[in-house]
């Protein structure tokens, strides 16, 4: 049977599934982060086999420079950049970011970490564009390029003065595709409305017109999200750059913005959405025992003296840098907020479609799986047990706070809320005691905390609908790290082993199966981690995810426990210490995946 015959059969199968599932029909197939407004990451078509690389497009030509700048800082050439998911109209067209300009190299490399205006500290000198591609004669050909004036929030690192900034982690630029328009983030909290066919600007929408803000220090922060009516929601931060914007100064403002199809707009401040949050100038927010500055002399934690860590300055509430709002079936908008100076003071925020507050629930002190659960409590008079809590510690507490654990919102990561089919909401945060892992937290539609699962952090889960229920697909890396400290102390001993999993959970966050990557890294006997921050599930439940080993994997259903045989895998390009990237699937089942600044398209 020829490739053409297989393609025709596959197309007919896809059309049948589209009619049955209701997907398609509006000319937009993959519209935004996580595909739809719930960020569910599932498509109603089967993915094509991973037989061929149909396209290899370099969208970030600066990857060699970005890695080289990080080598003297991190000790490895890690790629600390967040990228958009490929937006797909239909089987004929798709859209992808294209970075351009001249990379501001440091001399010597890595000087940005000491405050030099180069490398990540000067990423505002680069340019972000959107390119529309059309499939013609089995080739992906660019049809237009749209230049944007969007800039990411500044990195502002200066380790010599104690300012880590964003540690070189470049924020995500992410448009949304709605009907016949592409909405593109702009400068100063604005949005460009672009005709997707011609690539021409139809309007420039500024929800902050007439407001007393500083446009030069106001940033669209995180992906744009579109609801079913074509409204666009996104987070905005105004920084105070009279000094270090992360370490010295509180934020000047933070908003959830809305742009309607008729170009009208509205905003609401995070102060209004979270009225019960501690004031920005409060010094009563929870600290950790790291604030003792004793170089780990008090380990194992929690110490007996003091029994609680000192409190610290809070900072005002603002969105996480890379968070995409999600929208539920009833139109409720969900986003996540964090205190500017204390990433343990966090909230899941629900907002009515008209931007009036609905509820805000604290994520703080929700976790009870620290000492005595994930971490051993040391026997009496034993103070050198690796990754242990001090003898007599209360079971379940975070050793760094001596209180129930609090998920943190990190500006280095891209986890965003996911609305589940029953209206409940998931959000994955990091924490202080879980071996560089995190917790996926589950709340009902009224904001009540339900349960949590420890997971591999920096991931927006995909949702697999099946058999009148649903399952949750998540990255589940277990790296070799110490649990909660990195001092030169036996308590801070890294784990002796590692494992790298993609896990599927049921609706109660219980593991249904895990797929283990067993490819052996010549430099690491425990293999390669999964470098995905938004997996994809097709109509038959096949899961697609990319790995640091350079392969994209298709992982079938029908297994239990831990298994190691994929349905198929295809080598793309090895990229050690690769960026965490999202995947997309097109209306015709082509897979769009990323590796090392390349967009690869796979299929028949």
C-alpha positions in Angstrom: 0.0 0.0 0.0 1.5 3.4 -1.0 2.0 6.3 1.4 -0.8 8.2 -0.6 -3.3 5.4 0.1 -2.4 5.3 3.8 -2.8 9.1 3.9 -6.3 8.9 2.3 -7.4 6.2 4.7 -6.1 8.1 7.7 -7.8 11.3 6.5 -11.2 9.5 6.3 -10.7 8.0 9.7 -9.9 11.5 11.1 -13.0 13.0 9.5 -15.2 10.3 11.1 -13.7 10.9 14.5 -14.1 14.7 14.1 -17.8 14.3 13.3 -18.3 12.1 16.4 -16.3 14.2 18.8 -17.3 17.7 17.6 -13.7 18.9 17.3 -12.9 21.2 14.4 -15.4 23.2 12.3 -14.2 26.7 13.2 -11.0 26.7 11.3 -8.9 26.6 14.4 -7.6 23.3 15.7 -4.9 24.1 18.2 -5.6 27.6 19.5 -3.4 28.2 22.5 -1.4 26.8 25.4 -2.7 23.3 26.1 -4.8 23.5 22.9 -8.1 24.8 24.4 -9.3 27.1 27.1 -9.1 24.3 29.8 -5.5 23.5 28.7 -6.5 19.9 28.4 -4.0 18.9 25.7 -6.2 16.2 24.0 -7.2 16.1 20.4 -10.1 14.2 18.8 -8.0 12.7 16.0 -5.5 9.9 16.1 -1.9 10.9 15.8 0.0 9.9 12.7 2.7 7.3 13.1 6.1 8.9 13.8 7.6 7.6 10.6 9.1 10.6 9.0 10.4 14.1 9.8 8.2 16.2 7.6 9.8 19.5 8.6 12.7 20.7 10.6 12.4 24.5 11.3 15.0 26.5 13.4 12.9 29.0 15.3 15.6 30.0 17.9 18.9 30.5 16.1 20.5 31.7 19.4 20.5 28.3 21.2 24.3 27.9 21.0 24.8 31.3 22.5 22.1 30.7 25.2 23.8 27.5 26.2 27.2 29.0 26.2 26.2 31.8 28.5 24.9 29.3 31.0 27.9 27.0 31.0 30.1 29.0 33.4 27.0 29.8 35.6 25.4 26.4 35.8 28.4 24.2 35.1 26.6 22.8 32.0 25.3 24.3 28.8 21.6 24.1 29.9 19.0 25.7 27.7 16.9 27.9 30.0 14.2 29.2 27.6 10.5 28.7 27.4 8.8 28.3 24.0 5.3 28.6 22.7 3.2 25.6 21.6 2.7 25.5 17.8 -0.7 27.0 16.9 -2.6 25.1 14.2 -5.4 26.3 12.0 -6.2 23.1 10.1 -4.3 20.6 8.1 -2.9 23.3 5.9 -1.5 26.0 8.1 0.3 26.5 11.4 2.0 29.3 13.4 5.3 29.4 15.3 7.5 31.9 17.0 10.7 33.0 15.3 13.4 34.8 17.3 15.6 37.3 15.5 18.1 40.1 16.0 21.7 39.8 17.3 22.4 37.9 20.4 24.1 40.1 23.1 27.0 37.9 24.0 29.0 38.4 27.2 32.7 38.7 27.3 33.7 36.6 29.1 30.7 34.3 28.9 28.5 34.2 32.0 29.2 37.8 33.1 25.5 38.5 33.1 25.4 36.6 36.4 27.5 39.4 37.9 25.1 42.1 36.6 26.6 42.8 33.2 24.1 44.0 30.6 24.6 41.1 28.2 23.3 37.5 27.7 20.0 36.9 29.6 20.3 40.4 31.2 19.9 41.9 27.7 17.3 39.6 26.2 15.2 42.7 25.5 17.6 43.4 22.6 16.2 40.3 20.8 13.0 40.3 18.7 10.0 37.9 18.7 8.1 37.3 15.5 5.2 35.0 14.5 5.5 33.1 11.2 2.6 31.5 9.4 3.5 28.3 7.6 1.5 26.6 4.8 1.8 23.0 3.7 2.4 22.9 0.0 3.7 19.9 -1.9 4.4 18.2 1.5 6.7 21.1 2.6 6.1 23.7 5.3 6.6 27.0 3.6 6.5 30.4 5.3 3.7 32.7 4.0 4.2 35.8 6.2 6.1 36.9 9.3 4.7 39.3 11.9 7.1 41.4 13.9 6.1 42.1 17.5 7.2 44.7 20.0 6.7 42.3 22.9 9.6 42.0 25.4 9.9 39.6 28.3 10.2 40.8 31.9 13.9 41.5 32.6 16.2 38.9 34.0 18.0 41.4 36.2 20.5 38.9 37.7 23.4 40.2 39.8 24.7 37.4 42.1 27.4 39.6 43.5 24.7 41.8 45.0 22.5 38.9 46.0 20.0 39.3 43.2 19.2 36.1 41.3 16.5 37.6 39.2 15.1 34.9 36.9 18.4 33.0 36.8 18.5 33.3 33.1 15.2 31.6 32.4 13.7 33.4 29.5 9.9 33.8 29.8 7.5 32.5 27.2 6.0 34.5 24.3 2.7 33.0 23.3 -0.1 34.2 21.0 -3.6 32.8 20.7 -5.5 31.9 17.5 -9.2 32.8 17.4 -11.4 32.5 14.3 -9.9 34.6 11.6 -7.5 36.4 14.0 -4.2 35.8 15.6 -3.9 37.8 18.9 -0.2 38.6 19.6 1.3 39.9 22.9 2.7 43.4 22.6 4.7 45.9 24.6 3.2 47.8 27.6 0.5 45.2 28.3 -1.0 45.6 24.9 -2.3 43.0 22.3 -2.0 43.1 18.5 -5.0 41.8 16.6 -3.7 40.3 13.3 -5.6 39.0 10.3 -4.3 35.4 10.2 -4.7 35.2 6.4 -2.8 38.4 5.4 -0.6 38.9 8.5 -1.7 42.5 8.7 -2.6 44.4 11.8 -6.3 45.0 12.3 -6.0 46.8 15.6 -3.7 47.5 18.5 -5.6 47.0 21.8 -4.4 48.8 24.9 -6.4 48.0 28.1 -4.2 50.4 30.0 -4.9 53.5 27.9 -5.4 56.5 30.2 -4.1 54.6 33.3 -1.1 55.9 35.3 1.4 53.1 34.4 4.9 53.0 33.0 4.5 51.3 29.6 8.3 50.6 29.4 8.1 48.5 32.6 4.7 46.9 32.0 4.7 43.4 30.5 2.3 40.8 29.1 3.4 37.9 31.3 2.5 34.4 30.2 0.4 33.0 27.3 -2.8 34.6 26.0 -5.9 32.4 26.6 -9.1 32.5 24.5 -12.5 31.5 25.7 -15.2 29.9 23.5 -16.7 33.4 22.7 -13.4 34.8 21.5 -12.5 36.8 24.6 -8.8 36.9 25.4 -7.5 36.8 29.0 -3.9 37.3 30.1 -1.8 38.4 33.0 0.1 41.7 33.2 2.9 42.8 35.5 4.3 46.3 36.0 7.7 46.2 37.6 9.6 48.9 39.5 13.0 49.1 37.9 14.4 51.9 40.1 16.8 49.4 41.5 16.5 45.6 41.2 12.9 44.7 40.2 13.0 41.3 41.9 15.2 41.7 44.9 14.8 45.4 46.0 11.5 46.7 44.7 7.9 45.6 45.1 5.8 45.3 41.9 4.2 48.6 40.8 1.1 46.8 39.6 -0.5 43.5 38.5 -3.6 42.8 36.5 -5.8 40.2 34.8 -6.7 41.8 31.4 -9.6 40.9 29.0 -9.9 41.8 25.4 -13.3 41.2 23.7 -13.9 40.4 20.0 -15.1 44.0 19.4 -11.7 45.3 20.7 -13.1 46.6 24.0 -11.0 45.8 27.0 -11.0 45.7 30.8 -8.6 45.0 33.6 -8.8 44.0 37.3 -6.0 44.3 39.7 -4.7 41.3 41.7 -5.2 43.4 44.8 -8.9 43.4 44.1 -9.0 39.6 43.2 -7.1 38.6 46.4 -8.3 41.1 49.1 -7.3 38.9 52.0 -3.7 38.5 50.9 -1.0 40.0 53.2 -0.2 43.6 52.3 2.9 44.0 50.2 4.8 45.9 53.0 4.0 43.3 55.6 6.9 41.5 57.2 4.9 38.6 58.6 5.1 36.2 55.6 6.6 32.8 56.3 10.3 32.3 55.9 12.4 29.2 55.9 15.4 28.1 57.9 17.6 29.2 55.1 17.0 32.7 56.5 19.2 31.6 59.5 22.3 32.0 57.3 24.2 29.5 59.3 25.6 27.5 56.4 23.6 24.4 57.4 25.1 24.2 61.0 21.6 23.7 62.4 20.9 20.6 60.2 19.0 18.3 60.3 15.9 20.6 60.1 13.6 21.6 61.6 16.1 22.8 64.3 15.0 22.8 67.9 16.2 26.4 68.3 14.5 28.4 66.9 11.4 26.1 66.5 10.1 28.3 63.6 12.0 30.3 61.0 12.0 34.1 61.0 9.3 35.8 59.0 10.0 38.0 56.0 8.8 40.7 53.7 5.8 39.6 51.7 5.6 41.8 48.6 2.4 42.4 46.7 0.4 39.7 44.9 1.1 39.3 41.2 0.8 36.5 38.6 3.6 34.0 38.0 5.7 35.0 35.1 4.7 32.2 32.7 1.2 31.3 33.8 -1.6 31.0 31.2 -5.1 31.6 32.6 -7.5 28.8 32.1 -11.3 29.1 31.5 -13.8 26.6 32.7 -17.0 25.4 30.9 -19.0 28.0 32.8 -16.7 30.8 31.8 -14.8 31.1 35.1 -11.3 32.3 34.6 -8.5 30.7 36.7 -5.1 32.1 37.3 -2.4 31.8 40.0 -0.9 34.5 42.1 2.3 34.8 44.3 3.7 37.3 46.7 6.5 39.2 45.0 9.1 38.4 47.7 7.7 35.2 49.1 6.9 32.4 46.7 5.2 30.3 49.4 2.4 32.8 49.7 0.3 31.7 46.7 -3.3 31.6 45.6 -5.5 29.9 43.0 -7.8 32.6 41.8 -11.2 32.3 40.2 -12.7 35.2 38.3 -16.1 35.7 36.7 -16.1 36.4 33.0 -16.8 40.1 33.7 -13.6 40.2 35.8 -15.4 40.5 39.1 -13.8 38.3 41.8 -15.3 34.9 42.4 -13.0 33.3 45.0 -9.3 33.1 45.9 -8.0 30.1 47.8 -4.6 29.9 49.5 -2.2 27.2 48.5 -0.3 27.7 51.7 0.2 24.8 54.2 -1.9 22.3 52.1 0.7 19.5 52.1 1.3 16.9 54.9 3.7 14.5 53.3 7.1 15.9 54.4 8.9 14.5 57.5 8.0 10.9 58.2 6.4 10.4 54.8 8.7 11.4 51.9 11.6 12.0 54.3 12.7 9.8 57.2 12.7 11.2 60.7 16.2 10.5 62.2 16.6 8.3 65.3 17.5 10.0 68.5 21.1 11.5 68.5 21.5 10.8 64.8 22.3 14.0 62.9 23.9 12.7 59.7 21.1 10.6 58.1 20.8 11.7 54.5 17.7 13.7 53.7 16.3 13.3 57.2 14.3 15.4 59.6 15.4 15.9 63.1 14.4 13.5 65.8 11.1 14.5 67.4 9.8 16.4 64.3 6.1 16.5 63.8 5.1 14.0 61.1 4.2 15.6 57.7 5.8 19.0 58.1 8.2 20.7 55.7 11.6 20.5 57.3 12.5 24.0 56.0 9.5 25.6 57.8 8.4 23.2 60.6 4.8 23.7 59.2 2.7 21.9 56.7 4.2 22.2 53.2 3.4 25.0 50.9 3.6 24.7 47.1 5.6 27.5 45.6 5.1 29.4 42.4 8.4 29.7 40.6 8.9 32.3 37.9 11.4 29.8 36.3 8.6 27.4 35.3 5.6 27.3 33.1 3.0 25.2 35.0 -0.5 26.6 34.4 -4.0 25.7 35.7 -5.9 22.9 34.0 -9.7 22.7 34.3 -10.9 19.1 34.4 -14.1 17.7 32.9 -15.9 17.7 36.3 -15.0 21.4 36.8 -12.2 20.8 39.3 -8.9 22.5 38.8 -5.2 21.3 38.8 -2.1 23.3 39.3 1.4 22.1 39.8 3.8 24.0 42.0 7.3 23.3 43.3 8.1 22.9 47.0 11.0 23.0 49.5 11.4 19.3 50.4 10.7 16.9 47.6 14.0 16.2 45.8 13.5 19.0 43.2 10.1 17.6 42.4 6.8 19.3 43.1 3.1 18.8 43.9 0.2 18.7 41.6 -2.7 20.2 43.6 -6.4 19.5 43.0 -9.2 21.9 44.0 -12.9 21.6 43.3 -14.9 24.2 41.4 -15.6 26.1 44.7 -11.9 26.4 45.6 -11.9 23.6 48.2 -8.6 21.7 48.4 -9.1 18.0 47.5 -5.7 16.2 47.2 -2.3 16.3 45.6 0.2 14.1 43.8 4.0 14.6 43.8 5.2 15.0 40.2 8.2 16.1 38.1 7.4 19.9 38.3 7.2 22.5 35.4 4.3 20.7 33.6 0.8 21.4 32.6 -1.0 18.1 32.6 -2.9 16.6 29.6 -6.4 15.2 30.2 -7.5 11.9 28.5 -11.3 11.6 28.4 -12.5 8.0 28.2 -15.2 5.6 29.4 -17.3 8.3 31.0 -14.4 9.5 33.1 -10.9 11.0 32.6 -7.3 10.4 33.3 -4.4 12.9 33.9 -1.1 12.6 32.1 1.9 14.2 33.7 5.7 14.4 33.6 7.0 12.4 36.6 10.8 12.8 36.7 12.7 11.6 39.8 16.1 13.2 39.6 19.2 12.7 41.7 19.0 15.5 44.1 19.0 16.1 47.8 15.6 16.6 49.4 15.8 20.1 50.9 19.4 21.5 51.2 22.6 21.7 49.3 25.1 22.5 52.1 28.3 20.4 52.6 26.6 18.3 55.1 25.7 14.5 55.1 22.0 15.4 55.5 22.2 17.0 52.0 23.2 13.9 50.2 21.8 13.4 46.7 19.7 10.3 46.0 21.8 7.4 44.7 19.4 6.6 41.8 17.0 8.4 39.4 14.1 7.4 37.2 12.3 9.3 34.5 8.6 8.6 34.0 5.5 9.7 32.2 2.6 8.8 34.5 -1.1 8.6 34.0 -3.4 9.2 37.0 -7.0 8.6 37.6 -9.5 11.2 38.6 -8.5 10.7 42.3 -4.8 11.2 41.4 -4.0 7.6 41.8 -1.4 6.2 39.4 -2.9 4.0 36.6 0.4 3.4 34.8 3.9 4.9 34.3 6.1 4.7 31.3 9.9 4.6 32.0 12.5 5.9 29.6 15.2 3.2 29.7 17.6 4.8 27.1 21.0 4.8 28.7 23.0 8.0 28.8 26.7 7.4 28.6 27.3 10.1 31.2 24.4 9.0 33.5 23.5 5.3 34.0 19.9 6.3 35.0 19.1 7.7 31.6 17.5 10.8 30.3 14.8 13.0 31.7 11.6 13.9 30.0 11.9 17.4 28.6 8.2 18.2 28.1 6.1 20.8 29.9 2.8 20.0 28.2 2.2 16.4 26.9 -0.4 15.6 24.3 -3.0 12.8 24.1 -4.7 11.7 20.9 -8.2 10.3 20.3 -7.1 6.7 21.1 -5.3 7.7 24.3 -1.8 7.6 22.8 0.4 9.9 24.8 3.1 11.9 23.0 6.2 13.3 24.9 9.7 14.4 24.1 12.9 13.3 26.0 16.3 14.7 26.5 17.6 11.6 24.6 16.5 13.3 21.4 13.5 11.1 20.7 9.8 11.8 20.6 7.8 8.9 22.0 4.2 7.7 21.4 3.0 5.8 24.5 0.0 3.5 24.2 -2.8 2.8 26.7 -3.6 -0.7 28.0 -0.8 -1.1 30.5 -0.6 -1.3 34.3 2.3 -0.6 36.6 5.6 0.6 35.1 6.3 -0.4 31.5 9.2 0.4 29.1 8.1 -0.4 25.6 6.6 2.5 23.6 4.3 2.2 20.7 6.9 4.0 18.6 9.7 6.5 18.9 11.5 8.7 16.5 15.0 10.3 16.9 15.1 14.1 16.3 18.2 15.6 17.8 20.0 14.9 21.0 19.9 17.9 23.3 21.4 17.3 26.8 20.0 19.8 29.4 17.3 20.7 26.9 14.5 23.1 27.4 11.1 21.9 28.6 8.8 22.3 25.6 5.2 21.7 24.7 3.8 19.5 21.9 0.8 20.0 19.5 -1.1 17.7 17.2 -2.8 19.0 14.0 -6.2 18.2 12.6 -4.6 15.6 10.3 -2.7 14.0 13.1 0.7 15.4 12.4 2.8 15.8 15.6 4.5 19.2 16.2 7.4 18.8 18.7 10.4 20.9 19.7 14.0 20.2 20.6 17.0 22.5 20.9 15.3 25.4 19.2 14.0 23.3 16.3 10.4 22.6 15.5 10.0 19.1 14.1 6.8 17.9 12.4 6.3 14.2 12.2 3.9 11.9 10.4 3.5 9.4 7.5 
